[in-house]
Amino acid sequence: MNNDEIIHHKIATLSGHDTDQLTVSQKQQINDNPALQKELAFIETLWQPEAVSLDEPTEQLDAKFYKMLASAQASPSRPSQRRSWGQWVQKVLWGAPAFQVCALVVVFLIGFNLNTRSSDESKLALLNEQVSSLNTMMAITMLQQTSASEQLAGVAYSQEADLKHERLSSLLLQTLSNENSAPVKLAIINTLSRAPISHIEKPLIEIATNQSSVLVQIELIRLLIAKGSNQSIETLMHQLSQETLHPDVNQLLQAPINKSANAA
Amino acid sequence: MTDECRLMLLVQQGQLNKLAPLYEAYKVKLYNYFLHRGHSQSASEDLVQETFTKILAYRNSFTGEGTFKSWLYGIARNTAIDHYRKNRVSDQHVCLEDNDHQNPALLGQVLSEQHEQQRRDSIFSQSLQDIPAQDSEIILLSRVHQLKYEQIADLLGCNINTLKSKMQTAIRRLQVKFEELNGKQHGDEL
């Protein structure tokens, strides 16, 4: 084994490749060569765990990723997503008796109405309505699960559902308030940003004020500033002014305050 | 077949939520992969996001024959190359300006026994930035991202013997640069 081969052997060993033990003569070859010893020592140092440190990305990266994932899950145009939808239906039909009954009623109503109404337009409208109802029920069922991935699926269904549905909006708010998983909360905020929020502004202000995750709090404030009424924004600002806020939240709040000051 | 391959095949079948554990497993390493290629912090985050967007978009191209890791790094590498082509006025090396502690002249200021390790880390980082990009990429893919020789050779489109030779050259260049910076710093202290 020449010097280069000994170096290759060292790198391969440190990289976790299967290597043979060095023979006595090869070890002697290293001992007799100070330059080779120095090179091997450097390689060993390089492979020490602390030699190359890893930086952490910001929370914004998570927010962007889970937003993208929730959007992809909600996209109805993907064929693979349709297969997933079918899998969820199958899973839920076997798992939740209440949903089983509801789904059967919905399917029965779709079939009954399609066969009794004459106009194509009314058939289409009815079909859309029934599909929305089914999505609403799927969302409700999934949001009641304990696993974050199933809740994320519930949020994805809620994007295609009627967000004014009392039970669904109540569940979304409850999950937003009590769930530990920030990705689930961020996905819910993303869903809420696609629909009117006037009927839930008040609870959203409470949740934003008491929110423990800075990132979720920032996104909630952004949502309320973007879509909330002036009165709600004032209430939010007032309530937040009573709290000790994270510097990032304070920084965010400066923007609308300055904006309104400039406008005045 | 590894767990990662199974998860990716489930993503392919429509269970998109299975991408989340893969993202969690690789986000930090991928972020550092782009950082070490010289991109700024914000550009590196964008590139991680773009890589996972591509994974979703091209999920059907994953065959499950190779490892998920090598497929992922292949996409990441192409994403970085595309980014470079689109942004000829590159954001590269902004991170060097951002991080004053990586400047060898300033490194001496923080020198003390308790900062010795930090100093060495900084010199390593600086050395990796100063050697040619293809050299640092080979070292990091092996050392930080723990890709096997076969996987790196596949990514770079060369055979294993060529890769071994490139690896050795890269480490020698790194060592020369490390000693140069280390010596310069000791000179500054004196």
Interface residues (C-beta under 8 A of the other chain):
Chain A: D4 I7 H8 I11 A12 S15 G16 H17 E39 F42 I43 L46 W47 E50 A51 V52 S53 L54 D55 E56 P57 T58 Q60 L61 D62 K64 F65 Y66 M68 L69 A72 Q73 R78 S80 Q81 R82 R83 S84 Q87 S149 L152 A153 P183
Chain B: Q12 Q13 G14 Q15 L16 N17 K18 L19 A20 Y23 K27 V28 K29 Y31 N32 L35 Q41 S44 E45 V48 Q49 F52 T53 L56 R59 Q117 R120 D121 F124 S125 L128 I139 L140 S142 R143 V144 Q146 K148 Y149 K164 M167 Q168 I171 R172 L174 Q175 F178
